[in-house]
Amino acid sequence: MCAAILLREDEGAIRTLTMNSPGSLNALSDAMLAALKTEFDQLETSSDIRVVILRGEGKAFCAGHDLKEMTAGRQAEDGGKAYFADLFNRCAAVMMQISRLPQPVIAEVHGIATAAGCQLVASCDLAVAAEGTRFGVNGVNIGLFCSTPMVALSRNVPRKQAFEMLSTGQFIDAGKAERLGLINRAVPADTLASATRDLAETVAGKLGAAVRIGKQAFYEQSQMSLADAYGYTGGVMVENMLFRDTEEGIAAFLEKRSPDWSQ
């Protein structure tokens, strides 16, 4: 029996998803994209899971699209045009789905994260990487500019740094990725799992309803003008203030005790 291409493990309110195709460096094959979409679909309606960790099995986090599948797709009568259009649309849908999930998603990154794999890191809400991890949008090295990975990358790192990565195909290390804002922190490789878990537990320990409404507002306001963003987030704050658990949280702070939240 073949092992599942995407493994799921729940521990308390934290779900860990492990891309399990080490032979392909966890490439975003058709099967991997489908498996991620299925899991994300389920998470959209989950009230028990508060944080998601996304990691890769084997030597790497994710090496991007499956080039063997892409080569096979080119054999179609139209030269692969329909297949490629569908592939990049499916990939973009999975990437955008991450920001729509009610739970924060943390990328636990090691080895390499290249092309669409780097896009996946940039699409996650948070990221922790092992020292020595390399990040790149290096499709230009094989004649394919990483235009779709560019969308997430350019929303994480400064413009000129993003374009240098895209146009040179050169890798950056975890230290530079942290300085540029692509990841939250770089940690020793032997502490990667524990450091990611610590971050997940910290987030999971907050009021789940507040984090859910806050994550949605975070992405919504980022697309608005300054005035519209303040108008919108003011309404979100009002809604959040009316939560019974928020009232309990404020009372607990004033009384110097731990909150007794219902969620």
C-alpha positions in Angstrom: 0.0 0.0 0.0 1.3 3.4 -0.9 1.7 6.0 1.8 -0.5 9.0 1.7 1.0 11.9 -0.1 -0.2 14.3 2.7 -0.1 13.2 6.3 -2.3 14.7 9.0 -1.7 14.6 12.7 -3.8 16.4 15.3 -2.4 17.2 18.8 -4.8 19.3 20.8 -5.9 22.3 18.8 -2.9 22.1 16.4 -3.0 20.2 13.1 0.3 19.2 11.4 0.2 18.6 7.7 3.2 16.8 6.3 3.9 16.8 2.5 5.0 13.2 2.1 6.7 12.8 -1.3 10.4 13.0 -0.3 11.4 11.3 -3.6 10.2 14.4 -5.5 11.3 16.8 -2.8 7.6 17.3 -2.0 6.9 18.8 -5.4 3.5 20.4 -5.9 2.3 17.7 -8.2 -1.3 17.4 -9.3 -1.8 14.9 -6.5 -0.2 17.1 -3.9 -2.2 20.1 -4.9 -5.4 18.1 -4.7 -4.5 16.7 -1.3 -3.7 20.2 0.1 -7.0 21.5 -1.3 -9.0 18.7 0.3 -7.4 19.4 3.7 -7.9 23.1 3.4 -11.5 22.6 2.5 -12.0 20.6 5.7 -10.2 23.2 7.8 -12.4 26.0 6.5 -15.3 24.6 8.6 -13.3 23.2 11.5 -13.9 24.8 14.9 -11.6 22.4 16.8 -8.3 23.3 15.1 -6.8 26.7 15.9 -3.4 26.5 14.2 -2.0 24.5 11.3 1.7 23.6 10.8 2.7 22.8 7.2 6.0 20.8 6.8 7.8 18.5 4.4 9.1 15.0 4.8 12.7 14.1 3.7 15.5 16.4 2.7 13.4 19.5 1.6 10.3 21.5 2.4 9.1 21.8 -1.2 10.9 22.0 -4.6 8.0 23.7 -6.5 6.0 22.2 -9.4 6.6 18.7 -10.6 8.7 19.3 -13.8 8.2 15.7 -15.0 4.4 16.2 -14.9 4.8 19.6 -16.7 6.9 18.0 -19.4 4.3 15.3 -19.9 1.6 18.0 -20.1 3.4 19.6 -22.9 2.7 16.6 -25.1 -0.9 17.6 -25.6 -2.0 18.7 -29.1 -2.1 22.4 -27.9 1.4 22.1 -26.6 0.2 22.0 -23.0 -1.6 25.4 -23.0 -4.8 24.1 -21.4 -3.0 21.9 -18.9 -0.6 24.7 -17.8 -3.5 27.2 -17.5 -5.4 24.7 -15.3 -2.2 23.8 -13.3 -1.4 27.4 -12.4 -5.0 28.2 -11.7 -5.2 25.3 -9.3 -2.0 26.2 -7.6 -3.0 29.8 -7.2 -6.4 28.7 -5.7 -4.5 26.6 -3.1 -2.2 29.5 -2.2 -5.1 31.9 -1.8 -7.0 29.4 0.2 -4.3 29.6 3.0 -5.1 33.3 3.7 -8.9 32.5 3.8 -8.5 29.7 6.4 -9.7 30.7 9.8 -6.6 29.2 11.3 -3.1 30.7 11.1 -0.9 28.5 9.0 2.8 28.2 10.0 5.3 26.9 7.4 8.0 24.7 9.1 10.8 24.9 6.5 14.0 23.0 6.0 16.4 22.1 3.1 15.1 24.1 0.2 12.0 26.0 -0.7 12.2 26.8 -4.4 9.9 28.3 -7.0 6.3 27.3 -6.1 7.8 25.9 -2.9 9.0 29.4 -2.0 5.6 30.7 -3.0 4.1 28.3 -0.5 6.2 29.7 2.3 5.3 33.2 1.3 1.6 32.3 1.2 1.6 31.0 4.8 0.8 33.4 7.6 3.9 32.6 9.6 7.2 30.7 8.8 10.0 29.2 10.8 13.0 27.9 9.0 16.1 25.8 9.9 19.4 27.6 9.6 20.9 26.4 6.3 17.6 26.4 4.4 17.8 27.9 1.0 15.0 29.9 -0.7 14.7 30.7 -4.3 12.4 31.6 -7.2 14.9 30.1 -9.7 12.7 29.2 -12.6 14.5 31.7 -14.7 17.5 29.3 -14.6 15.5 26.9 -16.8 13.9 29.7 -18.9 10.7 30.0 -16.9 10.2 33.3 -15.0 8.5 32.6 -11.7 5.5 34.9 -12.4 3.0 33.2 -10.1 5.4 32.7 -7.2 6.3 36.4 -7.7 2.8 37.4 -6.4 3.3 36.0 -2.9 7.0 36.8 -2.8 6.6 40.4 -3.7 4.0 40.8 -0.9 6.5 39.5 1.6 9.9 41.1 0.7 10.9 44.5 -0.6 10.4 45.1 -4.3 14.0 45.3 -5.4 15.1 42.3 -3.4 12.2 40.2 -4.8 13.1 41.2 -8.4 16.7 40.3 -7.8 15.7 36.9 -6.7 13.3 36.5 -9.6 15.7 37.7 -12.3 18.9 36.1 -11.2 17.6 32.8 -9.9 20.0 33.0 -7.0 19.2 31.5 -3.6 19.1 33.3 -0.3 19.8 31.7 3.0 17.5 31.5 6.0 19.3 34.4 7.7 18.6 36.7 4.8 15.1 35.4 4.4 14.5 36.4 8.0 15.9 39.9 7.5 13.8 40.4 4.4 10.6 39.3 6.1 10.0 36.0 4.1 10.2 34.1 7.4 9.7 35.0 11.0 12.8 33.4 12.3 15.7 31.1 11.5 16.6 28.5 14.2 19.1 25.7 14.5 18.0 22.7 12.5 17.8 20.5 15.6 15.3 22.9 17.2 13.1 23.5 14.1 10.2 21.3 15.2 10.2 22.5 18.8 10.5 26.2 17.8 7.6 25.8 15.3 5.6 24.0 17.9 6.2 26.7 20.5 5.0 29.4 18.1 1.9 27.3 17.2 1.1 26.7 20.9 1.4 30.4 21.7 -1.1 31.3 18.9 -3.4 28.4 19.8 -3.5 29.6 23.4 -5.2 32.9 22.4 -8.9 33.3 22.0 -9.7 31.4 18.9 -12.6 33.6 17.9 -10.4 36.7 18.1 -7.6 35.2 16.1 -10.1 34.0 13.4 -11.7 37.5 13.0 -8.4 39.1 13.2 -6.8 37.0 10.5 -9.6 37.8 8.1 -9.4 41.5 8.9 -5.6 41.4 8.4 -5.9 40.3 4.8 -9.0 42.3 4.0 -7.6 45.6 5.2 -4.3 45.1 3.3 -6.2 45.6 0.0 -7.9 48.8 1.1 -7.0 52.5 1.2 -5.9 53.8 4.6 -9.3 55.5 5.3 -11.3 52.4 4.2 -9.0 50.1 6.2 -9.6 52.1 9.4 -13.4 52.2 8.8 -13.5 48.4 8.2 -11.2 47.4 11.1 -13.1 49.7 13.5 -16.2 47.7 12.8 -14.2 44.5 13.3 -13.0 45.8 16.7 -16.6 46.6 17.7 -17.7 43.1 16.8 -14.7 41.6 18.7 -15.4 43.7 21.8 -18.9 42.3 22.0 -17.6 38.7 22.4 -18.4 37.4 25.8 -15.0 35.8 26.0 -13.4 39.2 25.2 -15.2 40.7 28.2 -13.8 37.8 30.3 -10.3 38.4 28.9 -10.4 42.1 29.9 -11.8 41.3 33.4 -9.1 38.6 33.9 -6.3 41.1 32.9 -7.7 43.7 35.3 -8.0 41.1 38.1 -4.5 39.7 37.3 -5.7 36.2 36.7 -5.8 33.8 33.7 -9.0 34.1 31.5 -11.6 31.4 31.7 -12.6 31.3 28.0 -15.4 29.2 26.7 -13.7 28.7 23.3 
